[in-house]
């Protein structure tokens, strides 16, 4: 298992980024894909036609999102924590993704940088 931590700067306010990550209609705008998402702790989510799915654990409006990502039958839960901090250029996003299966690590890292935060940065630029 591996962990991934990275900071991204997105040119929009923390509240806008929070809504872009938690509202199905807004997720569709920057991904072009339908999404199942709710800010109800304990609810399930699905992005990119189910290629990413899991359970929503915790939300703090405009500041924090915590999710469990599913990778089949793994013993340790894979936890994603996204913290949003105001920045002079918009939002500094602190990403922590723990317990990524070794065989999925490079794909997950590339996904965060390209399809996920890369796409979000392009959307707001």
Secondary structure, DSSP 8 states (H G I E B T S, - for coil): -EEEEEEEEESS-HHHHHHHHH-HHHHHHHHSS--B--SSTT-EEEETTTTEEEEEEEEETTTEEEEEE--SS-SS-EEEEEEEEEETTEEEEEEEEEEE-GGGHHHHHHHIIIIIHHHHHHHH-
